[in-house]
Amino acid sequence: MIPIARPVMGEPEAAAARRAILSGWITQGPEVEAFEAEFARSVGAEFACAVSSCTTALHLALLVAGVEPGDEVITVSHSYIATANSIRYCGALPVFVDIEPAGYNMDPSLLEAARTERTRAVLCVHQMGMPCDLPAILAFARRHGLPLIEDAACAAGSEILWQGQWQPIGRPHGDAACFSFHPRKVMSTGDGGMLTTNNAEYDRLFRLWRQHSMSVNDRVRHSSNQVIFEEYPMVGYNYRMTDIQAAVGDEQLKRMPGILARRRELAAVYDEAFRGHPVIATPAKPPRTEWNVQSYIVRLRGFDAARRDGVMQTLLDGGIASRAGVMASHREPAYAARGVRLPVTEAASDGSLVLPLHGGLSEKDIGTVAAALRAAVA
Ligand SMILES: *Cc1c(COP(=O)(O)O)cnc(C)c1O
């Protein structure tokens, strides 16, 4: 069986977890602080705040951006449902725009028409780690004084050519970026998330609200030789990351250059195997970006969902896992009542599939998958 994904983990991660466990401090302590500093450095952000997942990162980012009940947030349906759900957690409504016909990300030409007097923020997604059109989306957001939050769940290690300079996604280019460390992403802490920003006030609120708005953090209280009483000026949340996760995350960061290089090597083998194929369209990296290849997605030209599903079953019968393309959140029962139609999103979601790609695979495995797919679509 060839699995779709597998985290790259080994003795260094196990040793780091052990160190954290035996240290006597196992949640939001020194390991979290160290991981935050390393992560901020790796993306070139001034601040990084670790949380329990990207979903909780998105929730905090939208709250800090001022999203309130009754507001609207412009985003894409073509994403994991966490993107839309985080908007609903604020009591706000996601306003879904379609994706670009040639790619998998938000179409900036649709933003003006989606704006109303209730629009409070823009939540863009770097889907599968492919950077979205940040220059155009940011220009729209700034023109209307709207905060831009980046769902960078999949995008650790991706880059964008920004004013002539290569810059990591998550610097951030908008007001805050949200990362995921779920095992399906390129680096993992089991579960976990990170918020990056260059705005000190945003960072202060992230830190406050991830721990119930507690006015004094545990480390300050623990190291004080005076009795300290904290207060809770606002309602907050428990979105903490543990020190065990953070210790693992630090090791994963060290591995990132190797993880990225390997993913790109294996993707190149797929690209070559499908070159010029009449049905299988390889993923097109957006211009002026470097892609971490979080998911190797292919589009089956002319296939609807039923035929695509048939191909996936044939692959599975041959011991190869695959996944349907990115979901269309507006078609899920939780969102479908509004009757939105997004033809580009729907066609992309129905006609594409994600192939196995991870550090545990060899060039030969990739060749096996490619041959099986070519046979399945024939
Ligand atoms: C994985 C993912 C999320 C959710 O991340 P969690 O860490 O599992 O909460 C959000 N948005 C996108 C685009 C994702 O791919």
The ligand as an SDF file (V2000), in Angstrom:
LIG
                    3D

 15 15  0  0  0  0  0  0  0  0999 V2000
   -5.2280   21.9240    7.0990 C   0  0  0  0  0  0  0  0  0  0  0  0
   -5.8680   23.2130    6.7940 C   0  0  0  0  0  0  0  0  0  0  0  0
   -6.4970   23.9890    7.7960 C   0  0  0  0  0  0  0  0  0  0  0  0
   -6.7000   23.4850    9.2030 C   0  0  0  0  0  0  0  0  0  0  0  0
   -5.5240   23.2500    9.8900 O   0  0  0  0  0  0  0  0  0  0  0  0
   -5.5820   22.5570   11.3480 P   0  0  0  0  0  0  0  0  0  0  0  0
   -4.2190   22.7720   11.9000 O   0  0  0  0  0  0  0  0  0  0  0  0
   -5.9080   21.1220   11.1370 O   0  0  0  0  0  0  0  0  0  0  0  0
   -6.6300   23.2630   12.1380 O   0  0  0  0  0  0  0  0  0  0  0  0
   -6.9780   25.2310    7.4470 C   0  0  0  0  0  0  0  0  0  0  0  0
   -6.8850   25.7030    6.1950 N   0  0  0  0  0  0  0  0  0  0  0  0
   -6.3320   24.9800    5.2010 C   0  0  0  0  0  0  0  0  0  0  0  0
   -6.2260   25.5730    3.8370 C   0  0  0  0  0  0  0  0  0  0  0  0
   -5.8250   23.7010    5.4610 C   0  0  0  0  0  0  0  0  0  0  0  0
   -5.2940   22.9840    4.4720 O   0  0  0  0  0  0  0  0  0  0  0  0
  1  2  1  0
  2  3  1  0
  2 14  2  0
  3  4  1  0
  3 10  2  0
  4  5  1  0
  5  6  1  0
  6  7  2  0
  6  8  1  0
  6  9  1  0
 10 11  1  0
 11 12  2  0
 12 13  1  0
 12 14  1  0
 14 15  1  0
M  END
$$$$
